[in-house]
Amino acid sequence: MPFYTRGDVRIQYEEVGSGFPLLATPGGGLDSVMAGWPDQVFDAMDVFKDDFRCITLDQRNANGGGSTGPVPTDDGWGAFADDQLGLMDHLGIDRFLFIGYCIGGPFAMKLIERAPDRVAAAVLCQPVGHHPEFPDAMYDSGKDVWAPKLRASRPDVSMETVEAYLHSLYRVNPDFMYSVTRDFARACQTPLLIMPDDTPTHPYQPAMDLVELAPRAEVTEYPWKESPDIYDKTISQVREFLKAHTQVNVAV
């Protein structure tokens, strides 16, 4: 698979299809990797390959992936956005659509905050967010699941660095979508489609808060996964939403 480098960051990526660019990130928390697409609630790379130029990547330092880089102890969300925008720059893409699963919810909002003129529209599928009854669900997952595997292959990464990194992701703004504030959501003019879930790491309320706050937010039916008819209708809704917001792409 191809990769691009930027300084000491190396990002592995893949693309299929043609048309308006769609950047897609699978779920898996900090272990968001391309190999995880078959395990997602639906595989965007396969489902939308006939509609868009679909681009995906292994996130920085995700176990099992090919992307590596420093473990930033401040602005962890910004580092992910830099990697994702850097990939778009590498491919000569200015404006693009985005669909993110799980941790892709905070990815989407940070991308929009960093580059509002580049993200034509975003779909947040089962987004992670702060759950007041399980406030450290994401932090603990990073510490107990992601960190041991990473440190086994990266002896240069201390546990102190890991904890500072997780703090920057999940405790600096322990509210809502983690990566942005509610004030930003209120001012966000990017079209959003939210696909809610309801688990300790994919809580329902923050997703619905975003629907209420963001001026151009839409929401799918909930629950949408269990009924085949509603599931199919929801996938069609996502496709129609993305197509409605395609615009002429201008190369960087």
C-alpha positions as CSV (number, residue, x, y, z in Angstrom):
1,M,0.0,0.0,0.0
2,P,1.2,3.6,-0.6
3,F,2.3,5.9,2.1
4,Y,3.3,9.6,2.5
5,T,5.8,11.1,4.9
6,R,5.8,14.5,6.6
7,G,8.9,15.0,8.8
8,D,8.9,12.1,11.3
9,V,5.3,11.0,10.5
10,R,4.6,8.2,8.0
11,I,1.0,7.5,7.0
12,Q,-0.1,4.5,5.0
13,Y,-3.2,4.8,3.0
14,E,-5.4,3.2,0.3
15,E,-7.9,4.5,-2.2
16,V,-10.6,3.0,-4.5
17,G,-13.2,4.3,-6.9
18,S,-13.4,7.7,-8.6
19,G,-15.3,10.9,-8.4
20,F,-15.5,13.5,-5.6
21,P,-13.1,12.6,-2.8
22,L,-14.5,10.9,0.3
23,L,-12.0,10.5,3.2
24,A,-13.2,7.5,5.4
25,T,-11.8,6.5,8.8
26,P,-12.9,3.2,10.4
27,G,-13.7,2.7,14.1
28,G,-11.4,1.0,16.6
29,G,-10.5,3.9,18.8
30,L,-6.8,4.5,18.7
31,D,-6.4,1.3,16.8
32,S,-8.3,2.7,13.8
33,V,-6.8,0.8,10.8
34,M,-7.8,0.0,7.3
35,A,-7.8,-3.7,8.0
36,G,-10.7,-3.1,10.3
37,W,-13.2,-2.1,7.6
38,P,-14.8,-5.6,7.3
39,D,-15.7,-5.4,11.0
40,Q,-17.5,-2.1,10.8
41,V,-21.2,-1.7,10.9
42,F,-20.9,-1.1,7.1
43,D,-17.7,-0.9,5.0
44,A,-17.7,2.6,3.5
45,M,-14.8,1.8,1.2
46,D,-16.9,-1.0,-0.4
47,V,-20.4,0.6,-0.2
48,F,-19.4,3.9,-1.7
49,K,-16.6,2.9,-4.2
50,D,-18.9,3.3,-7.1
51,D,-20.0,6.8,-6.0
52,F,-16.8,8.5,-4.8
53,R,-13.0,8.4,-4.8
54,C,-12.8,6.7,-1.4
55,I,-9.6,7.3,0.6
56,T,-8.7,5.7,3.9
57,L,-5.7,5.4,6.2
58,D,-4.2,3.7,9.2
59,Q,-4.2,6.3,11.9
60,R,-0.9,7.4,13.5
61,N,0.4,4.7,15.9
62,A,-2.6,2.4,15.5
63,N,-1.6,-1.2,16.4
64,G,-1.6,-3.4,13.4
65,G,-1.3,-0.5,11.0
66,G,1.5,1.0,8.9
67,S,1.4,4.6,10.1
68,T,3.8,5.8,12.7
69,G,4.9,9.1,14.3
70,P,5.5,10.8,17.6
71,V,3.0,10.4,20.4
72,P,2.0,14.0,21.1
73,T,1.5,15.0,24.7
74,D,-0.6,18.0,23.8
75,D,-3.2,18.6,21.1
76,G,-3.6,14.9,20.2
77,W,-6.7,15.7,18.1
78,G,-4.8,18.3,16.2
79,A,-2.1,15.8,15.3
80,F,-4.7,13.4,13.8
81,A,-6.1,16.3,11.8
82,D,-2.6,17.3,10.6
83,D,-2.1,13.7,9.4
84,Q,-5.4,13.6,7.6
85,L,-5.1,17.0,6.0
86,G,-1.5,16.1,5.1
87,L,-2.8,13.1,3.2
88,M,-5.2,15.2,1.3
89,D,-2.4,17.6,0.4
90,H,-0.2,14.7,-0.7
91,L,-3.0,13.6,-3.1
92,G,-3.6,17.1,-4.4
93,I,-7.1,17.3,-3.0
94,D,-8.5,20.5,-1.6
95,R,-12.2,19.9,-0.9
96,F,-13.5,16.5,0.3
97,L,-16.3,14.7,2.0
98,F,-15.6,12.9,5.3
99,I,-17.1,9.9,7.0
100,G,-15.8,8.7,10.3
101,Y,-16.8,5.9,12.6
102,C,-16.4,5.8,16.4
103,I,-13.3,7.9,17.0
104,G,-14.0,9.4,13.6
105,G,-16.6,11.7,15.3
106,P,-14.0,13.8,17.1
107,F,-11.8,13.5,13.9
108,A,-14.6,15.1,11.9
109,M,-15.1,18.0,14.2
110,K,-11.4,18.7,14.6
111,L,-11.0,18.6,10.8
112,I,-13.8,21.0,10.3
113,E,-12.4,23.3,13.0
114,R,-8.9,23.2,11.4
115,A,-10.1,23.5,7.8
116,P,-13.7,24.5,7.5
117,D,-13.4,25.4,3.8
118,R,-12.0,22.0,2.9
119,V,-14.6,19.7,4.4
120,A,-17.7,19.8,2.2
121,A,-19.8,17.7,4.5
122,A,-19.2,15.1,7.2
123,V,-21.0,11.9,8.4
124,L,-20.4,10.9,12.0
125,C,-21.2,7.2,12.4
126,Q,-21.6,5.9,16.0
127,P,-19.4,8.8,17.3
128,V,-17.5,8.5,20.5
129,G,-18.2,11.2,23.1
130,H,-18.1,11.9,26.8
131,H,-20.5,9.7,28.8
132,P,-21.0,11.2,32.3
133,E,-21.8,7.8,33.7
134,F,-18.6,6.3,32.2
135,P,-16.3,9.4,32.1
136,D,-13.1,7.5,31.6
137,A,-14.3,4.8,29.1
138,M,-12.1,6.1,26.3
139,Y,-9.2,6.9,28.5
140,D,-9.2,3.5,30.1
141,S,-9.5,1.8,26.6
142,G,-6.4,3.7,25.5
143,K,-4.5,2.9,28.6
144,D,-5.5,-0.8,29.0
145,V,-5.9,-1.9,25.3
146,W,-4.0,0.4,23.0
147,A,-1.0,1.4,25.1
148,P,0.4,-2.1,26.1
149,K,0.5,-3.2,22.4
150,L,2.1,0.0,21.3
151,R,4.7,0.1,24.0
152,A,5.7,-3.5,23.2
153,S,6.8,-2.4,19.8
154,R,7.8,1.2,20.7
155,P,10.1,1.0,23.8
156,D,10.8,4.7,23.2
157,V,7.2,5.6,24.4
158,S,7.0,5.8,28.1
159,M,3.9,5.3,30.2
160,E,4.2,8.9,31.3
161,T,4.0,9.9,27.6
162,V,1.0,7.7,27.0
163,E,-0.9,9.1,30.0
164,A,-0.2,12.7,28.9
165,Y,-1.4,11.8,25.4
166,L,-4.6,10.2,26.6
167,H,-5.1,13.2,28.9
168,S,-4.9,15.6,25.9
169,L,-7.5,13.5,24.0
170,Y,-10.0,12.8,26.7
171,R,-9.5,14.9,29.8
172,V,-8.6,18.4,28.6
173,N,-12.1,18.9,27.3
174,P,-14.1,16.2,29.2
175,D,-17.4,17.0,27.5
176,F,-19.3,16.4,24.4
177,M,-17.2,15.4,21.4
178,Y,-13.8,15.8,23.2
179,S,-12.1,17.5,20.2
180,V,-14.2,20.7,20.0
181,T,-16.3,22.8,22.3
182,R,-20.1,23.3,22.3
183,D,-19.5,26.9,21.2
184,F,-17.7,25.7,18.1
185,A,-20.6,23.3,17.3
186,R,-23.1,26.2,17.6
187,A,-21.0,28.1,15.0
188,C,-20.3,25.2,12.7
189,Q,-21.7,25.8,9.2
190,T,-20.5,22.5,7.7
191,P,-23.4,20.0,6.9
192,L,-23.3,17.1,9.3
193,L,-25.2,13.8,9.3
194,I,-25.2,12.0,12.7
195,M,-25.7,8.3,13.1
196,P,-26.3,7.7,16.8
197,D,-25.4,4.7,18.9
198,D,-25.8,4.1,22.6
199,T,-22.9,2.5,24.4
200,P,-20.4,3.7,27.1
201,T,-17.9,4.7,24.4
202,H,-20.5,5.7,21.7
203,P,-23.0,7.5,23.9
204,Y,-26.3,8.7,22.6
205,Q,-26.6,12.0,24.3
206,P,-23.5,13.8,23.0
207,A,-24.5,12.7,19.5
208,M,-27.9,14.2,19.9
209,D,-26.4,17.3,21.5
210,L,-24.5,17.8,18.3
211,V,-27.6,17.4,16.3
212,E,-29.3,20.1,18.4
213,L,-26.3,22.5,18.5
214,A,-24.9,22.4,14.9
215,P,-27.1,24.6,12.6
216,R,-26.8,22.3,9.6
217,A,-26.9,18.9,11.4
218,E,-29.2,16.1,10.4
219,V,-29.8,12.8,12.1
220,T,-30.6,9.3,11.0
221,E,-33.4,7.2,12.5
222,Y,-32.4,5.5,15.7
223,P,-32.0,2.6,16.2
224,W,-30.9,1.9,12.7
225,K,-28.8,-1.2,12.7
226,E,-31.2,-3.9,13.9
227,S,-33.9,-3.8,11.3
228,P,-32.7,-4.7,7.7
229,D,-35.2,-2.3,6.2
230,I,-34.1,0.6,8.4
231,Y,-30.5,-0.3,7.9
232,D,-30.8,-0.2,4.1
233,K,-32.8,3.0,4.2
234,T,-30.1,4.6,6.4
235,I,-27.3,3.6,4.1
236,S,-29.3,5.2,1.2
237,Q,-29.7,8.3,3.4
238,V,-26.0,8.6,3.9
239,R,-25.3,8.2,0.2
240,E,-27.9,10.8,-0.7
241,F,-26.5,13.2,1.9
242,L,-22.9,12.9,0.6
243,K,-24.0,13.3,-3.0
244,A,-26.0,16.4,-2.2
245,H,-22.8,18.1,-0.9
246,T,-20.4,17.3,-3.6
247,Q,-18.9,20.3,-5.3
248,V,-16.3,20.8,-8.0
249,N,-13.0,19.8,-6.6
250,V,-10.0,22.2,-6.9
251,A,-6.5,20.8,-6.6
252,V,-4.2,22.3,-4.1
